[in-house]
Amino acid sequence: MTLVLTAARHLTPAGRLAEGACGVVVDGDRISYVGDRARALAVAGPDARHVDAPRGTLLPGFVDAHVHLLFDAGDHVVRGVLTQDDAAHRRGIRQRLADLLAAGVTTVRDLGDRDGLVAAVRAEPGIAPRVLTAREPLTVPNGHCWFLGGVVADRRDLRHRVRAHADAGADVIKVMVSGGHLTPGSPPPWQSQWGQEELRIVVGEARRLGLPVAAHAHGTQAIRDCVRVGVATVEHASWSTPDGPVLDRAVLTEAADKGVALSPCVSGLWDLPRFPHRRFRVDAVRAAVEHGVALAVGTDCGLRGVRPGRSYLDGLRIWAEIGFDVPGLLRLASTATARQLGIDSWTGSLSTGKKADVLLLDGDPRAGIAELDAPRLVVVDGRPHRPEVIRA
């Protein structure tokens, strides 16, 4: 099927909202043309399906770099993971994907599977958004998220687990470098679970297998170690210490030099205006921008109160508070995040030959981020989805 989408403006790969009647032609799962509206209609031909938003905007699909499709965003996330049966988990995963799709997210990176449940759902016909999976995150005995099944006994086991994940079809290796907030009885967020030696084993083996490493790191020391070793992305980057958050600007400089990206997962801050370190977190991301650090949009959705879809749009409001203008925000949510995940060669921008992951809005997002709340159409792999049908 050929599909042609037309609108009043579109986001260029360089991150500019180009005014003027425009069109995107979709053939199969690929974009075959981006440009002038009249030319798009001619290229598509008279038998193409045509969807027009005469005052609207064409955007590349959004990317969420950090989701937990197994988590229900309720008050007892760990209990839910441990007590629900597999069929209930699969239903929940499908619903959370639908919620993300309705928000315009066309690719997600799941960083917390258990027993391959997420991987199994992504293999089902017609599943959207597209799912990149880390399988079970690697952690220490009684460590952060031990209940997902990625506990590693020793350094030899580290190599074995990385290889096993690669053999099972993982797209990325997730490693819990510090403690966190979720798991009762596990190390606190500022405490490292592993140091540079263990990280070098993980990163080295993953690189040999062609996989990036996403590192959960709240603690300032854990962030230093991740950047020094050269992981692909540092998740959270809260700069925690026992005495409160401490930003290390030298680490930001090193991250910029090495191309290590930060995925600060700021979405949860939208509903926490009185969070004691909220201002620090916002300022820390601003500092990363000032130092030229690569950034990725990830929500950590699935955690308590961080609901798939809604949290993505709320998170964009936090990024606007950080200082991104609307075109910059849209590029960050698509092209830039795709680049940090290593998938920008085939998605993330409206470019001929790339996967047809496209949003069609009825309005102009410069009028307000609320314009993103209800896309007219979300296209993933060339398949159109209407948000009102997704939500039904």
FENMO-V15928 format. One record per residue. RES is the residue in three letters. PHI is phi as a letter, one per 40 degrees, with the letter a starting at -180 (NA if undefined). OMEGA is omega as a letter, one per 20 degrees, with the letter a starting at -180 (none if undefined). Layout:
# FENMO-V15928
res->RES phi->PHI omega->OMEGA
res->RES phi->PHI omega->OMEGA
This chain:
# FENMO-V15928
res->MET phi->NA omega->r
res->THR phi->c omega->a
res->LEU phi->b omega->r
res->VAL phi->b omega->r
res->LEU phi->b omega->a
res->THR phi->b omega->a
res->ALA phi->a omega->a
res->ALA phi->c omega->a
res->ARG phi->a omega->r
res->HIS phi->a omega->r
res->LEU phi->c omega->r
res->THR phi->c omega->r
res->PRO phi->d omega->r
res->ALA phi->c omega->r
res->GLY phi->g omega->r
res->ARG phi->b omega->r
res->LEU phi->c omega->a
res->ALA phi->c omega->r
res->GLU phi->c omega->r
res->GLY phi->h omega->a
res->ALA phi->d omega->a
res->CYS phi->b omega->r
res->GLY phi->a omega->r
res->VAL phi->b omega->r
res->VAL phi->b omega->a
res->VAL phi->b omega->r
res->ASP phi->b omega->a
res->GLY phi->g omega->a
res->ASP phi->b omega->a
res->ARG phi->b omega->r
res->ILE phi->c omega->a
res->SER phi->b omega->r
res->TYR phi->a omega->r
res->VAL phi->b omega->r
res->GLY phi->i omega->a
res->ASP phi->d omega->a
res->ARG phi->c omega->a
res->ALA phi->c omega->r
res->ARG phi->c omega->r
res->ALA phi->c omega->r
res->LEU phi->c omega->r
res->ALA phi->c omega->r
res->VAL phi->c omega->a
res->ALA phi->c omega->a
res->GLY phi->g omega->a
res->PRO phi->c omega->a
res->ASP phi->c omega->a
res->ALA phi->c omega->r
res->ARG phi->c omega->a
res->HIS phi->b omega->r
res->VAL phi->b omega->a
res->ASP phi->b omega->r
res->ALA phi->b omega->a
res->PRO phi->c omega->r
res->ARG phi->b omega->a
res->GLY phi->c omega->a
res->THR phi->b omega->r
res->LEU phi->b omega->a
res->LEU phi->b omega->r
res->PRO phi->c omega->r
res->GLY phi->c omega->a
res->PHE phi->c omega->r
res->VAL phi->b omega->r
res->ASP phi->b omega->a
res->ALA phi->c omega->a
res->HIS phi->a omega->r
res->VAL phi->b omega->r
res->HIS phi->b omega->a
res->LEU phi->c omega->r
res->LEU phi->c omega->a
res->PHE phi->c omega->a
res->ASP phi->c omega->r
res->ALA phi->g omega->r
res->GLY phi->c omega->a
res->ASP phi->c omega->a
res->HIS phi->b omega->a
res->VAL phi->c omega->a
res->VAL phi->c omega->r
res->ARG phi->d omega->r
res->GLY phi->c omega->r
res->VAL phi->c omega->a
res->LEU phi->c omega->a
res->THR phi->b omega->r
res->GLN phi->c omega->r
res->ASP phi->c omega->a
res->ASP phi->c omega->a
res->ALA phi->c omega->r
res->ALA phi->c omega->r
res->HIS phi->c omega->a
res->ARG phi->c omega->r
res->ARG phi->c omega->r
res->GLY phi->c omega->r
res->ILE phi->c omega->r
res->ARG phi->c omega->a
res->GLN phi->c omega->a
res->ARG phi->c omega->r
res->LEU phi->c omega->r
res->ALA phi->c omega->r
res->ASP phi->c omega->r
res->LEU phi->c omega->r
res->LEU phi->c omega->a
res->ALA phi->c omega->r
res->ALA phi->c omega->r
res->GLY phi->g omega->r
res->VAL phi->c omega->a
res->THR phi->b omega->r
res->THR phi->b omega->r
res->VAL phi->b omega->r
res->ARG phi->b omega->a
res->ASP phi->c omega->a
res->LEU phi->b omega->r
res->GLY phi->a omega->r
res->ASP phi->c omega->r
res->ARG phi->a omega->r
res->ASP phi->f omega->r
res->GLY phi->g omega->a
res->LEU phi->c omega->r
res->VAL phi->c omega->r
res->ALA phi->d omega->r
res->ALA phi->c omega->r
res->VAL phi->c omega->a
res->ARG phi->c omega->r
res->ALA phi->c omega->a
res->GLU phi->c omega->a
res->PRO phi->c omega->r
res->GLY phi->g omega->a
res->ILE phi->c omega->r
res->ALA phi->a omega->j
res->PRO phi->c omega->r
res->ARG phi->c omega->a
res->VAL phi->b omega->r
res->LEU phi->c omega->a
res->THR phi->b omega->r
res->ALA phi->c omega->a
res->ARG phi->f omega->a
res->GLU phi->c omega->r
res->PRO phi->c omega->a
res->LEU phi->c omega->a
res->THR phi->a omega->a
res->VAL phi->c omega->r
res->PRO phi->d omega->a
res->ASN phi->g omega->a
res->GLY phi->c omega->a
res->HIS phi->d omega->r
res->CYS phi->g omega->r
res->TRP phi->d omega->a
res->PHE phi->c omega->r
res->LEU phi->c omega->r
res->GLY phi->g omega->a
res->GLY phi->b omega->a
res->VAL phi->c omega->a
res->VAL phi->b omega->a
res->ALA phi->c omega->a
res->ASP phi->a omega->a
res->ARG phi->c omega->r
res->ARG phi->c omega->r
res->ASP phi->c omega->r
res->LEU phi->d omega->r
res->ARG phi->c omega->a
res->HIS phi->c omega->a
res->ARG phi->c omega->r
res->VAL phi->c omega->r
res->ARG phi->c omega->a
res->ALA phi->c omega->r
res->HIS phi->c omega->r
res->ALA phi->c omega->r
res->ASP phi->c omega->a
res->ALA phi->c omega->r
res->GLY phi->g omega->r
res->ALA phi->c omega->r
res->ASP phi->c omega->a
res->VAL phi->a omega->r
res->ILE phi->b omega->r
res->LYS phi->b omega->a
res->VAL phi->b omega->a
res->MET phi->c omega->a
res->VAL phi->c omega->r
res->SER phi->b omega->r
res->GLY phi->c omega->a
res->GLY phi->a omega->a
res->HIS phi->b omega->a
res->LEU phi->c omega->a
res->THR phi->c omega->r
res->PRO phi->d omega->r
res->GLY phi->g omega->r
res->SER phi->c omega->a
res->PRO phi->d omega->r
res->PRO phi->c omega->a
res->PRO phi->d omega->a
res->TRP phi->c omega->a
res->GLN phi->c omega->r
res->SER phi->c omega->r
res->GLN phi->c omega->r
res->TRP phi->b omega->r
res->GLY phi->b omega->a
res->GLN phi->c omega->a
res->GLU phi->c omega->r
res->GLU phi->c omega->r
res->LEU phi->c omega->r
res->ARG phi->c omega->r
res->ILE phi->c omega->a
res->VAL phi->c omega->a
res->VAL phi->c omega->a
res->GLY phi->c omega->a
res->GLU phi->c omega->r
res->ALA phi->c omega->r
res->ARG phi->c omega->r
res->ARG phi->d omega->a
res->LEU phi->c omega->r
res->GLY phi->g omega->a
res->LEU phi->b omega->r
res->PRO phi->c omega->r
res->VAL phi->b omega->r
res->ALA phi->b omega->a
res->ALA phi->b omega->r
res->HIS phi->c omega->a
res->ALA phi->a omega->r
res->HIS phi->c omega->a
res->GLY phi->c omega->r
res->THR phi->d omega->r
res->GLN phi->c omega->r
res->ALA phi->c omega->r
res->ILE phi->c omega->r
res->ARG phi->d omega->a
res->ASP phi->c omega->r
res->CYS phi->c omega->a
res->VAL phi->c omega->a
res->ARG phi->c omega->a
res->VAL phi->c omega->r
res->GLY phi->g omega->r
res->VAL phi->c omega->r
res->ALA phi->c omega->a
res->THR phi->b omega->r
res->VAL phi->b omega->a
res->GLU phi->c omega->r
res->HIS phi->g omega->a
res->ALA phi->f omega->a
res->SER phi->c omega->r
res->TRP phi->g omega->a
res->SER phi->c omega->r
res->THR phi->b omega->r
res->PRO phi->d omega->a
res->ASP phi->b omega->a
res->GLY phi->h omega->a
res->PRO phi->c omega->r
res->VAL phi->b omega->r
res->LEU phi->c omega->r
res->ASP phi->b omega->a
res->ARG phi->c omega->r
res->ALA phi->c omega->r
res->VAL phi->c omega->r
res->LEU phi->c omega->r
res->THR phi->c omega->r
res->GLU phi->c omega->r
res->ALA phi->c omega->r
res->ALA phi->c omega->a
res->ASP phi->c omega->a
res->LYS phi->c omega->a
res->GLY phi->g omega->r
res->VAL phi->c omega->a
res->ALA phi->c omega->r
res->LEU phi->b omega->r
res->SER phi->b omega->a
res->PRO phi->c omega->r
res->CYS phi->f omega->a
res->VAL phi->c omega->a
res->SER phi->d omega->a
res->GLY phi->c omega->a
res->LEU phi->c omega->a
res->TRP phi->c omega->a
res->ASP phi->c omega->a
res->LEU phi->b omega->a
res->PRO phi->c omega->r
res->ARG phi->b omega->r
res->PHE phi->d omega->a
res->PRO phi->c omega->a
res->HIS phi->b omega->a
res->ARG phi->c omega->a
res->ARG phi->c omega->r
res->PHE phi->c omega->a
res->ARG phi->c omega->r
res->VAL phi->c omega->a
res->ASP phi->c omega->r
res->ALA phi->c omega->r
res->VAL phi->c omega->r
res->ARG phi->d omega->r
res->ALA phi->c omega->r
res->ALA phi->c omega->r
res->VAL phi->c omega->a
res->GLU phi->c omega->a
res->HIS phi->c omega->r
res->GLY phi->g omega->r
res->VAL phi->c omega->r
res->ALA phi->c omega->a
res->LEU phi->b omega->r
res->ALA phi->b omega->r
res->VAL phi->c omega->r
res->GLY phi->b omega->a
res->THR phi->b omega->a
res->ASP phi->g omega->a
res->CYS phi->c omega->a
res->GLY phi->h omega->r
res->LEU phi->c omega->a
res->ARG phi->d omega->r
res->GLY phi->g omega->a
res->VAL phi->b omega->a
res->ARG phi->c omega->a
res->PRO phi->d omega->r
res->GLY phi->g omega->a
res->ARG phi->d omega->a
res->SER phi->c omega->r
res->TYR phi->c omega->a
res->LEU phi->c omega->r
res->ASP phi->c omega->r
res->GLY phi->c omega->r
res->LEU phi->c omega->r
res->ARG phi->c omega->r
res->ILE phi->c omega->r
res->TRP phi->c omega->r
res->ALA phi->c omega->r
res->GLU phi->c omega->r
res->ILE phi->c omega->r
res->GLY phi->h omega->r
res->PHE phi->c omega->r
res->ASP phi->c omega->a
res->VAL phi->c omega->r
res->PRO phi->d omega->r
res->GLY phi->c omega->r
res->LEU phi->c omega->a
res->LEU phi->c omega->r
res->ARG phi->c omega->r
res->LEU phi->d omega->a
res->ALA phi->c omega->a
res->SER phi->b omega->a
res->THR phi->c omega->a
res->ALA phi->c omega->r
res->THR phi->c omega->r
res->ALA phi->d omega->r
res->ARG phi->c omega->a
res->GLN phi->c omega->r
res->LEU phi->c omega->r
res->GLY phi->g omega->a
res->ILE phi->b omega->a
res->ASP phi->c omega->r
res->SER phi->c omega->a
res->TRP phi->b omega->r
res->THR phi->a omega->r
res->GLY phi->h omega->r
res->SER phi->a omega->r
res->LEU phi->c omega->a
res->SER phi->b omega->r
res->THR phi->d omega->r
res->GLY phi->g omega->r
res->LYS phi->c omega->r
res->LYS phi->d omega->a
res->ALA phi->c omega->r
res->ASP phi->b omega->a
res->VAL phi->b omega->r
res->LEU phi->b omega->r
res->LEU phi->b omega->r
res->LEU phi->b omega->r
res->ASP phi->c omega->a
res->GLY phi->b omega->a
res->ASP phi->b omega->a
res->PRO phi->c omega->r
res->ARG phi->c omega->r
res->ALA phi->c omega->r
res->GLY phi->i omega->a
res->ILE phi->c omega->r
res->ALA phi->d omega->r
res->GLU phi->c omega->r
res->LEU phi->c omega->a
res->ASP phi->c omega->a
res->ALA phi->a omega->r
res->PRO phi->d omega->r
res->ARG phi->c omega->a
res->LEU phi->a omega->r
res->VAL phi->b omega->a
res->VAL phi->b omega->r
res->VAL phi->b omega->a
res->ASP phi->f omega->r
res->GLY phi->g omega->a
res->ARG phi->c omega->a
res->PRO phi->c omega->r
res->HIS phi->b omega->r
res->ARG phi->c omega->a
res->PRO phi->d omega->a
res->GLU phi->c omega->r
res->VAL phi->c omega->r
res->ILE phi->d omega->a
res->ARG phi->c omega->a
res->ALA phi->c omega->none
